[in-house]
Amino acid sequence: MKAALAFGLMMLAVPAGARTIAVAAGPNAQERLQQALLDAHPGDTVAIAAGRFELNDGLSLDVARVTVRGAGQGRTILSFAHQQGAGEGLLVTSDDVTLRDFAVEDARGDAIKSKAANRIVYRALTVRWTGGPRATNGAYGVYPVDSHDVLIDGVTVEGASDAGIYVGQCENIVVRNSTARGNVAGIEIENSRHADVHDNLATHNTGGILVFDLPNLPRGNGGDVRVFANRVIDNDQANFAPAGNIVAQVRRGTGVLVMANDGVWVRGNTLGGNATANVMIISYRNAFTDARYNPLPRRVQISGNTHGRAGFAPQLPGGDQLVAAFGGAIPPVLWDGAGANLGLRVADAQVLSLGLAPGAAIETAHPAPATLDAPALPERAAVVLPASMAAAAR
C-alpha cells in the first residue's frame, strides 16, 4: 500500500508527457537555445549539452515549472562576450523554475536575473566576467528580485561590478554553499525578509556580505536575516563599481555590513583579513524622501564569531592615525554611532563608534570605544522552503 502511494505521488510530481528538449553547442546556438526555452511546457527540462555556446543576445524564459540544466558548471558555458544588447544574459519571469549545472560568462548586464519568479532554484551555477574587475562588467551575477521562496545553492560568482549574489525585495530566502570572489559586494540581501545566509565563502571582494535596506523601493522594511557559519575573509578588492552606485560607497576591506535593517543575527562566522572591519553596523547616510523608511539599524546581534586580524588599514578619515592610536589595528567591529536604544548587541569583539549623528558625513567622525550590550534576541526558526525546491536542488 505504501509503495503504491509513493508511486502515485511520484507520478503527480512528474507531469504526464514531460519532455527533455536537448540543445547542442554549435552554429546558431542563440536561435536554437531561445527556441527551446519558448517551446518548453510546464514540467519539461531544457538540457543544454556540454560545450561553449557563443550567444549574441539575451535569453528569456516565461514558462512555469521548467528546469534548465547543463552538463556541469565547467562543461556547459554560455558566453555573452558578443552580446549586442545591454540586458540580462538569462531572464526568468515564471514560477517553479530550476536553473542548474552551467556557467555564464561576460554578460553585458546582469548575468542571470529572475523577476517575480516564486520558488526559484539556482543550483550549481558559475558566473564570471573574464576580463577582471571593471566598472563595465555586469552589475549582478545571480539576481532574484520581487519573489518569495528563493534558493541559491552551490553558486560561484566572480567579477560583478555591484554584487555577485544579490537577493532583492524577496521573502523566504536561503543562500548556502556558495562562493563570491572578486566582486564589489560578494553577497547582498537587500530590502528582503526571512533569509538564512550560511556556509558560504566571501573573499577578495570589496565587501563580503551586505544586509541592508534602501529607500524608495516598492518593498522595504527588510530584516529577520541570519548570517551564520560563513567564511568572510580577505576582502581586499579595490571598489570598481560605477560612480553613483550605492555600493561605490562600500569601503575596501569590509567583512559583513549591516545597514538600516531590523533583526539581523551575525554569528558563528569566521571573519578575518578585512582591512577596514570584520563587521560594520551603520545607518543610511544619504538624503531620502521615503516617509516609510527607517535609516537606522535595529536589533542587530553579533555573537560567537571567530575574529581574525581586522582593522589594520581602515578606509576611514584619519585611518592611519587611528591604527597608530590603537596599537596596529582598530577594533574589529565598527558602529557609526547614530541613534540610541536600537537593540544592538556585540558579544564577541570590541567595538569602535564613529560618533556620527544620523545623516552626518563620515568625514566628521569622532571615533571612540563603545559597548553595545542590548539583550539577546530570541532564537529565530530556520527558513523552510517548499519540499519541491529541496527535491530540485538535489
N, C-alpha and C positions, 0 to 999 in steps of 0.2 A: 504493500500500500504506500509506504514512504517512498519507495523507488518510483512508483507511478506518479506520485505527487511532484517529486523533484523533476521528473521528465516533463511534466506538464508545465511547471514554472519555467523551465529552460526554454520550452517552445514558445511561451509567451514573451520571453526576453528577446528571442531572435525572430523578427518578423518573417512570416512566410514569404518566400520569393526574394529575400535579401540577397544582394549580389555583391561580387567583388569586381570592381572596374579597374583593370590594370593599365598603368601608363608607363611606357618605357622611355628611357632617355633617347635623344637623337634629334633629327630635324623637326621643326615646327612644334617644339616642346610647349611653347606658350599656348598655342591654339589647342593642342590635344589635352593638356592638363586642365585648362579652363573649361573645355567642353565636358570633361569627366566630372568636374565639380557642378556644372549645370545639369548634367544628365542624372546625377545621383538622386535616389529616392530615400525616404526615411528607412533606416536600417542598413543601408549599403555601406561598403568600405571602398574608398578610393585608395588603391595600393600603388604607391609610387616606387618604381623599381630602383635598384642601385644604379648610380651614375650621376653625372653632373648635368643639371638642367639649366641651360642658358636662357633666361627669360628677359623679355624686353618691356614688360608691363606688369602691373599688379594682378593678383588673383583674388577671387571672391567666392564665398560660399554662403548661401542663404537658405539651405535645406536643413531641417532639423534631423537629429539622430543619425548623423553621418560620422564615420571615422575616416580620418585622413592619415594613412600610415605609410611611412617609408621603410626602407630596408635596414635602417640604423643611422645614428647621428653622424657617423663617419663615412657612410656609404651612399646615402641619398642626399645630394646637395642641390638646393635651389639657389642659383646665383642670380642676383638682380643688379649685377655690375653694369649692365647696359639698359637698365630701366629708364624709359623715356619720361614717364610722369614722376611726380614727387610724392605720390601717395604711398599707401602701405604696400608691403610685399604681399602679404595674405591678410584679407579682411573677412571675418566671420560675423554674421549677423543673425544666427539661428541658435536655438537651444539644443542641449544634449549632444554637443559635438566633442569629439576627442581628436586631438592633434598629437601625433607621436612619431618618434623614431626617424627624424630627418633633421637636416641643417638648413639654415637660411643665411646667406651671405650678402653683404653690401647693398641692403635695401636703401633706396633714396630717402624714404620716410621711415615710419615705424615698421619694424620687421614683420611681426605678427600681431594683429590687433583684433580683439573681439569686442563688439558693442551690443549691449542689451542681449547678450547671449548667456542664458542661465544654464547652470550645471555644465560648465565648460571645463575640459581637462586638457592641460598642457603637460605632456609626459615625454621625457627623454628627448628633448629638443636641444639643438645648439644654434645660437645666433651669434654672428660675429661680423665686425667690419674689419676687413683685412689690411687696410692702409694705416692702422694705428690710430691714436687719438686725434680726431679732427672735429672742429665745430661743424663741418659739413656732413658728418655721419648722421644717420637717422637718430631721432630723439629716443625712442624706446625699443627695447628688444622684444619682450613679450608684454602685451598691454591689454589686459581685460578691463573694461570700463562699463559702468552702469549695469551691473549684473548681480545676481545672488547665486551662491554656491559656485566657488571657483577653486580649482585645484591646480597648483603648479608644482611639479614633482620631477626631480632629476633633470632640471633645465640648466644650461650653461649659456651665459651671455657675456660677450666681450666687446667693448668699444662704443657703447651707446653714449651719445652726447647729452643725454638727460639721465635716464635711468635704465639699467639693464633689465631688471624685473620690476614692473610697475603695476600696481593694482589701484584703480581709482574709482571712487563713488560706487563701491561694491559692498556686499554684506555676506558674511559666512565664507571665510577665505582660509585656505591652507597653502602656505608656501614652504616646501620642505626639500631637503636632499639636493639643493641646487647650488650653483656656483656663479657668483657675479664678480668679474675680474676686469679691471682696466676701464671701467665706466666712470662717468661723473658721479652718479649715485648708483650704488650696487643694487639695493632692493628698496623700493618705496611702497609704503602703504599710505595712500592719500585720500582724505575725506571718506573713509571706509570704516565699517564697524564689524566686530566679531572676527578677528583674524588671529591665527596661530602661525608664527614665523619661526621655524625651528630646524635644526640640523642642517644649516646652510653654511657655506663659506663665502664671506665677503672680503676680498683682498685686493690691494693695489687699485682701488677706486679713489676718487676724491673723498667721498663719504661712504661708509659701509652700508648701514641700514638706517633709513629715514622713515619716521612715522609722523605725519603732520596733517594739519587742516589748512585750507586756503579759503579766502572769502569769495563771494560772488560766483559760486558754482551751484548747479541745481541741487546737489546733495551735499550737506555739511554735517556738522556735529559728529565728527569721526571719533573713534576711540574703541575701548574694550579690545585692546590688542596685546597679545603675549609674544614677546621676543625672547626665545629661550634655546639653550643648547646649540647656539651658533658659534662659529669661529669668525671673529671680526678683527682681522689682523693686518698690519702693514698697509693701511690705506693712505698711500703716498702719491697718488696721481695728481699732477697739476690740473686745475679746473679748466676744461676745454669746452664748456657749454657756450652756446652763442650768447652774445651780450643781450641782457634784458630778460633772460630766462630766470625763474626763481632759483633754480639750482646753481646758477652762476654765483650766488652768494654763499654757497657751501664752502667752508674752509678746508683746504687740503689737510689731511690728517685727522678727519672726524671719524670716529668709530660708529657709534649709534647716536642719532639725533632725534629728539622728540620735540615737536613744536606745536603749540596750540591744540593739543589733543587731550582727551579726557579718559582716564583709566587705561594706563599703559604699564605693563609689567616687563621689566628687563632683568632677567635673572638666569643664572646658570650658564652664562656665556663665557667664552674665552676671548678676552679683549687685550690687545697689546700692539705695540709698534705704531700707534696712531699719534702723530706728532702734535696735534692740537689738543685732542681729548679723547679718552675712551668713550665717554658719554657726554652729550650736551643736552641740557634742558632749557629751552628758550621760548620766548613769545614771538609772535609775528610782528615785525618791526616796520612794515610799510604802511602807508595810508590806505584806508579802505572805507567803503560806503555801505557795506552789508550789515544791516541792523541786527541780523540773527547771529552774527559771527562773534565768537569769543577768542581773542588773540592770545590768551594765556594758557599755559599748560596746567592741567589739573589732575590730581590723583595719580601722579607718576611714581612708580615704585622701582627702585634699583636695589637688588639684593642677590647675594650668592654667586656673583660673577668672579672670575679669576682675572685680576687686573695685572697685565704685564706693563712694560715700560710705556709711558704715555706723557704727553705734555712737554716734550723735550725741545720742540721747535714750533710753538703755537703761532698760528696765523692770527695774531691779535695785535692791536696797537700797543707798542712797548713790550712786545713778546720777549725780546732778548733780556730786557731788564727784569721782567717777571721771572724768567728762568733763573737768572742770577740770584734774585732775591729768595727763591725757594730752593736754592742749592742744586740746580741742574735740571729740574723738571717741576712744572706746576702740578697741582693735584689732578688726578685722572678724570674727575667729574667737574664739568663747568655748568653753572647756572647763571642765567643773565641777571637774576636778582629782581626781576619785575614781579610785582604783585605780592600779596600776603594771604596766608590761610588757604593755600592752594592744595593742601594734602600731599605735598611732595615728601618722599622718603628715600634717603640713600643710606643703606645699611652696610655697605661693603667697601667704602672708599672715602677719602677726604674730598671735600667739595670746595671749589673756589667760586665765589659770587663775583660777577662783573659789576654789581651795584647799579644796574641800569633802571631807569624809570620806564614804564610802558611806552613804546614808540621812540625812545631815545636812540640816537645813533651809537653804534658800538665804539666809535672813536671817543665817546665821553665816558668810557668805563672807568670805575674806581674799584679795582679788584681787592677783595679781602676774603679770608677764610669764612666759611659758612657751615651751618649744620641744618640739614633737612631731616627732620625726625617725626613726621606725621605718623599716625598709627598705620599698621599694615592693612592693606585691603583684604577683604575676604577672598578666598580661593575662587577662581572662575573656572567653570567647566570647560573641557576641551571642545573645540569646534567639531561638530559632527556633520559630515557630508552625506548625501543620499547614497544608498548602497550601490546604485548603478554606477556612480562615479568611481567608487573603490574597485569595482569589477573592471571598469575600463582602464584603470591605471595599472593593472597587474602586468 
